[in-house]
Amino acid sequence: MKVDVIVVGAGLAGLVATAELTESGKKVLLLDQEPETNLGGQAWWSFGGLFLVDSPEQRRLGIKDSRELAWQDWLGAAGFDRVNDEDFWGKKWAEAYVDFAAGEKRVWLQKMGVRFFPVVGWAERGGYLAEGHGNSVPRFHIVWGTGPGIVQPFEKSVREGIAAGLVDYRPRHQVNTLLTENGAVIGVNGSILVPSSAARGEKSSRDVMGAFEFKAQAVIVTSGGIGGNHELIRRNWPARLGSPPKNMISGVPDHVDGRMLEITENAGGRIVNRDRMWHYTEGIKNWNPVWSNHGIRILPGPSSIWLDAKGKRFQVPNFPGFDTLGTLEGILQTGYDYSWFILTQKIIEKEFALSGSEQNPDLTGKSIKKVLSRILPGPTSPVKAFMDKGEDFVIADNLTNLVEGMNNLTGEPLLNFAEIERQITARDREMDNKFTKDLQVTAIRGARNYLGDKLIRVASPHKILDPKNGPLIAVRLNIVSRKTLGGLQTDLSGRVLDSAGIPVPGLYAAGEVCGFGGGGVHGYRALEGTFLGGCLFTGRQAGRALVKEL
């Protein structure tokens, strides 16, 4: 069929853009290199967290949020320092996104059938001054149904478009070139890959069985970032974070390869903020992997003792859940690419959650009964499975055996029992009073002033080495690749700009490939819940802009 727009990438941003276009009767060719099992892309695997401001969920929990406070937090996290060049459009997108999150975002999603878990999470707590990095209040709203729950309404819309003859969806179509004519993008060509029976997330073949070429009035690139391409991550690694890790696990499937960034650059698009990226420090190797080098991120509460590879406690504010990139820098400064949590049974059963739709079957399956079981003693079943089968866990009845097990796990006797015992004993002494000079203990007590944390997220302060709180648990934490914060520079309509700042005719981008807006809506740091939201917002903006233009 003759199409108006070609969308390259069937992840969340691509689905949203396609839905916006077909709602206005436009015809769309939707291309993706993966089999149909991967419709929805990375978003399907996500925990489904969305950044909302002054929501009913927040207000019910006594959280006083505002657009002004959210913008203050965003600026403190982003640290935009290239505002006359690479950050120019990213900052504009950031302000528009905060307005969206404080305005129509929730109403729009609710009309599409999206619902939210009633307890709002508090991610990236910062630990600096008021204008520094971090969320001043909890803003992490979990979609009821997690990642699949946010993908479903847009997939439904696209499938309705297919049935109505408005969408031509072609999986296993890998774009190799953006076709240009007189400086304008007029279509795409590429390779038809052999059919694949690979399950969602599994690596699929790149064997070619044919070729294609399609033309349209515009092309929207929504192909994602570089998180599955460790070579490209290391090539763009920011010097400010130290040397890139030699060992890294993958938080995204193999197909998140960054191919379309270079392809779009070759067609005249400009890539900015290549050195900005978002990788987690609390990664564990998946005992039941789906993709290559599959890593899962622990979503920790604030109570675990965090030690570097040699057993030295990290300094303020590098506590669990406070400053992802600050802690990443601290880890790499040690010369090692892993670190340790030491915690108790009481902490793991209250504070450990795992990122990902498949690691939260209760929320993903929308089971109220299973969700309520989280308040029962013991860790969740996915966490228990990692304790039993994961290679990064050590469990012992006393600290001597725990440290011995930690050294055995790495094969290096880097950890000194006496030094670790001294640090934890010193911390435990701070439990004897309601006041303390240990800022992690202060943070734990402060967190429990928030009802959501007290109910399901933060364990009561207790002594780590008291046997009644055991057994003791150690977790080796790997660096896990995840998000690309830079990308194609776009204006507020999603038009890709060239090196002179002029829109490339016929070329648009949305989602992670454009740094979730403008080539870097987050600046240097993310406030969390803003990656899925960035895909939603940029896909919506690009789709609506094209409807007007066409």
Salt bridges, closest charged atoms under 4 A:
GLU20 OE1 - ARG544 NE 2.98
GLU34 OE2 - ARG206 NH2 2.67
GLU34 OE1 - HIS255 ND1 3.95
GLU36 OE2 - ARG159 NH1 2.97
ASP54 OD1 - ARG59 NH1 3.22
GLU57 OE2 - ARG60 NH2 3.74
GLU57 OE2 - ARG106 NH2 2.67
ASP65 OD2 - ARG139 NE 2.77
ASP73 OD2 - ARG139 NH1 2.77
ASP81 OD1 - ARG82 NE 3.80
ASP81 OD1 - ARG276 NH2 3.12
ASP85 OD1 - ARG270 NH1 2.94
GLU86 OE2 - ARG82 NH1 3.99
ASP87 OD1 - ARG276 NH1 2.58
GLU95 OE2 - ARG67 NH2 3.25
ASP99 OD1 - ARG67 NE 2.71
GLU104 OE1 - ARG540 NH2 2.75
GLU124 OE1 - HIS133 NE2 2.59
GLU155 OE2 - ARG159 NE 2.91
GLU160 OE2 - LYS156 NZ 2.84
ASP168 OD2 - ARG170 NH2 2.90
GLU231 OE2 - ARG235 NH2 3.52
GLU265 OE2 - ARG274 NH2 2.49
ASP275 OD2 - ARG82 NH2 2.95
ASP275 OD2 - ARG240 NH1 2.93
GLU282 OE1 - ARG297 NE 3.01
ASP323 OD1 - HIS133 NE2 3.86
ASP323 OD1 - ARG525 NE 3.00
ASP362 OD2 - ARG374 NE 2.55
ASP388 OD2 - LYS384 NZ 2.91
GLU391 OE2 - LYS285 NZ 3.51
GLU391 OE2 - ARG476 NH2 3.40
ASP392 OD1 - ARG476 NE 2.83
ASP428 OD1 - ARG427 NH1 3.12
ASP432 OD1 - LYS463 NZ 2.97
ASP438 OD2 - ARG313 NH1 2.99
ASP453 OD2 - ARG125 NH1 2.81
ASP491 OD2 - ARG495 NE 2.66
GLU512 OE1 - LYS483 NZ 3.81
GLU528 OE2 - ARG297 NH1 3.55
